[in-house]
Amino acid sequence: MDNASRVVLNSGDMIIDPDYHESGLLVLRFDVMAAFNHVSAEPVWAWDILWSGSRYNESLAPRRAAYTENGLINMIECNTFIHIKNI
């Protein structure tokens, strides 16, 4: 089994959460460790996602959330989220 991911994320891509009928826009990729002024051997990449949908409109849930890139790719590969490329 090939461990290399075929999912490539970029700013402007959309993420769909079909269980909650929410859509998210990938806004910014950042290194979590750099955000805490911590120098590490390897960066821990994360994505700032702007979410929209009824769940976010009807509650106090934050419209922006960060997901680690590895976690987000795993959720896409497991079909928890749908990834739509910005072409």
C-alpha angles and dihedrals in degrees: 000000000000112000093193110105119235091201114101116186125204137174109275095033117130127231119201122201101202094187093060098025091237129143127206133196118215102231110168138003114215141169108250093204093053089052087062093043090247120142112215134174091245129025120244103222122209136174127229105220126195108210128201135181142092095294090059094041094051099044143045090252112135115260090213123058135166123228124184111248093236091050092047093049090049091052090050093048090049090050093242088122130027116225119213116189120225103230 
